[in-house]
Amino acid sequence: MSFEQLRRQYTMGGLHESDLDADPIAQFHQWMKAALENSPADWVEPYAMTLSTADPTGRVSSRIVLLRGADHGGFAFYTNYDSDKGQQLRANPQASLTFYWGYLERQVRIEGTVSRLERSRADAYFHNRPRGSQLSAAISPQSQPIGNRESLEQAVRELDTQLEGAEVPLPDNWGGYLLAPSRLEFWQGRENRLHDRLVYERVTDGWILRRLAP
């Protein structure tokens, strides 16, 4: 396979400053709505995003997580605090998010500072998840080496039996994060790689909008 020869033209449309809402969060919701409404298959998760974090040495890690909230406070997601991403965020609370909707030829990049969500909000979300997901989160030493899969499945069965149908307690090391954005870039693919890139950057009294070269 020759990766150098793999390419396609982006022809679905352009992006002008006048197309965008003055509020980047409102603009994000417009694009997310379009991504959800135009999703090409049931298995596509338009709310899946790449979360990139870095440890104190500068080593960067990226993984896919699911967006679980977006408002003027920030963008929310949930995880194990002792996972790799949790440890990196504890040491360096700066992160970025990337959404890519290839079927719309669009991408959104978001950068900002991350903090933990309130425990009450994490508890409400945790107990809104399917019980199986709650049990899995409760027993998993996320990102740690394990001997085999069977040990995880056995731990889930044992905890379920132990609880006898009672509510699964929210683990102390599990909860939510909120990324408060300082920069949001909206990217629309264009022909001949002359893409449109419009960036909101936070200033003291709100946001400024700039166009970047592709």
C-alpha positions in Angstrom: 0.0 0.0 0.0 1.3 3.4 -1.0 0.1 5.9 1.6 1.5 8.7 -0.4 -1.1 8.1 -3.1 -4.1 8.1 -0.8 -6.0 11.4 -1.1 -9.4 12.9 -1.8 -10.7 16.4 -2.5 -12.9 18.2 0.0 -15.7 19.9 -1.9 -18.7 20.0 0.5 -18.4 23.7 1.2 -16.5 26.7 2.7 -16.4 28.6 5.9 -16.6 32.4 6.1 -16.4 34.5 9.2 -20.0 35.6 8.6 -21.1 32.0 8.9 -20.0 31.7 12.5 -21.8 32.6 15.7 -20.1 35.2 17.9 -20.2 32.7 20.7 -17.9 29.7 20.0 -19.9 27.4 22.3 -23.1 28.1 20.3 -21.1 27.5 17.1 -19.9 24.2 18.5 -23.4 23.1 19.3 -24.5 24.0 15.7 -21.8 21.8 14.3 -22.4 19.0 16.7 -26.1 19.0 15.8 -25.2 18.8 12.1 -22.8 15.9 12.9 -25.5 14.0 14.8 -28.2 14.6 12.2 -25.9 13.6 9.3 -24.2 10.6 10.9 -23.8 8.0 8.2 -24.2 4.9 10.3 -25.4 3.8 13.8 -21.9 2.8 14.8 -20.6 6.4 14.3 -20.3 8.3 17.5 -20.1 12.0 16.6 -19.5 12.9 20.2 -16.3 10.8 20.4 -13.3 13.1 20.7 -9.5 12.7 20.9 -8.2 13.8 24.3 -4.5 14.7 24.3 -2.6 15.1 27.5 1.1 15.4 28.5 3.1 14.3 31.5 5.7 16.6 33.2 8.5 15.4 30.8 6.5 16.5 27.8 5.5 13.0 26.7 2.1 13.4 24.9 -0.6 10.7 25.0 -3.9 10.7 23.0 -7.0 8.5 23.2 -10.7 8.6 22.3 -13.1 9.6 25.0 -16.8 10.5 24.9 -18.1 14.1 25.3 -20.6 14.1 28.2 -21.4 17.8 28.4 -20.6 21.1 26.7 -21.6 24.6 27.9 -20.0 27.9 28.8 -18.3 26.2 31.7 -16.5 23.8 29.4 -16.4 20.4 27.9 -17.0 17.4 30.2 -15.8 13.8 30.2 -15.4 11.0 32.8 -12.7 8.6 33.7 -10.7 6.8 36.4 -8.5 9.4 38.2 -5.7 6.8 38.5 -5.6 6.1 34.7 -2.8 7.4 32.6 -4.8 10.4 31.5 -5.8 11.1 35.1 -2.2 11.0 36.3 -1.1 13.3 33.5 -3.9 15.8 34.2 -3.0 15.8 37.8 0.6 16.8 37.0 -0.2 19.0 34.0 -3.9 20.2 33.8 -3.6 21.4 30.2 -5.2 19.4 27.4 -6.7 19.5 24.0 -9.8 17.9 22.4 -10.3 17.1 18.7 -13.5 16.2 17.0 -13.3 14.9 13.4 -16.4 14.5 11.2 -15.0 13.2 7.9 -18.4 12.8 6.4 -18.9 16.6 6.8 -15.3 17.4 6.0 -15.1 19.2 9.4 -12.8 19.3 12.4 -12.9 21.1 15.7 -9.9 21.6 18.0 -10.2 22.8 21.5 -7.5 23.7 24.0 -7.8 24.7 27.6 -7.3 24.0 31.3 -8.8 21.0 33.0 -10.2 20.7 36.4 -12.3 18.0 38.2 -16.1 18.2 38.2 -18.0 18.4 41.4 -18.5 15.0 43.1 -22.3 15.4 43.0 -22.3 15.8 39.2 -20.0 12.7 38.8 -22.3 10.7 41.1 -25.4 11.6 39.1 -23.7 10.7 35.8 -22.2 7.4 37.2 -25.6 6.2 38.4 -27.2 7.1 35.1 -24.9 4.6 33.3 -25.9 1.0 32.7 -25.3 -1.2 35.7 -22.8 -3.2 33.8 -20.7 -0.1 33.1 -20.9 0.9 36.7 -19.6 -2.5 37.8 -16.8 -2.4 35.3 -15.7 1.0 36.4 -15.7 0.0 40.0 -13.4 -3.0 39.6 -11.0 -1.9 36.8 -7.5 -0.7 37.8 -7.5 1.3 34.6 -4.2 1.5 32.7 -2.5 -1.0 35.1 -1.1 -4.3 33.8 -3.3 -7.4 34.5 -2.8 -11.1 34.0 -5.8 -11.9 31.9 -9.3 -10.8 31.0 -10.9 -13.5 33.1 -9.8 -11.8 36.3 -11.7 -8.7 35.3 -14.8 -10.7 34.4 -14.6 -12.6 37.7 -14.2 -9.4 39.7 -17.4 -8.0 38.0 -19.4 -11.1 38.9 -18.1 -11.1 42.5 -19.0 -7.4 43.1 -22.4 -7.9 41.5 -23.0 -10.8 43.8 -21.7 -8.9 46.9 -24.0 -6.0 46.2 -27.1 -8.2 45.8 -28.8 -5.8 43.5 -28.0 -2.7 45.6 -26.7 0.5 44.1 -23.1 0.4 42.9 -21.2 3.0 45.0 -19.3 5.7 43.1 -15.6 4.7 43.3 -13.4 7.2 45.1 -11.0 7.3 42.1 -13.6 7.8 39.4 -15.2 11.0 38.3 -15.4 13.8 35.8 -13.2 16.5 34.3 -14.1 19.8 32.7 -11.9 21.4 30.1 -12.4 25.2 30.2 -11.5 26.3 26.6 -9.2 29.1 25.8 -9.0 28.4 22.1 -11.4 26.7 19.6 -10.6 26.1 16.0 -13.2 25.3 13.4 -11.8 23.7 10.3 -13.7 23.1 7.0 -12.0 21.1 4.2 -11.6 22.8 0.9 -10.3 21.8 -2.6 -6.6 21.6 -3.2 -5.9 21.7 0.6 -6.8 25.4 0.7 -8.8 24.7 3.9 -10.7 27.2 5.9 -9.5 27.6 9.5 -11.2 30.0 11.9 -10.1 30.3 15.5 -11.7 31.8 18.5 -9.3 32.9 21.2 -10.3 34.0 24.7 -9.5 37.6 25.7 -10.4 39.5 28.8 -13.8 40.7 27.6 -14.8 37.6 25.5 -13.5 36.1 22.3 -11.7 37.3 19.2 -12.0 35.5 15.9 -9.1 35.0 13.5 -8.5 33.2 10.2 -5.4 31.0 9.9 -3.6 29.9 6.8 -4.2 26.2 6.0 
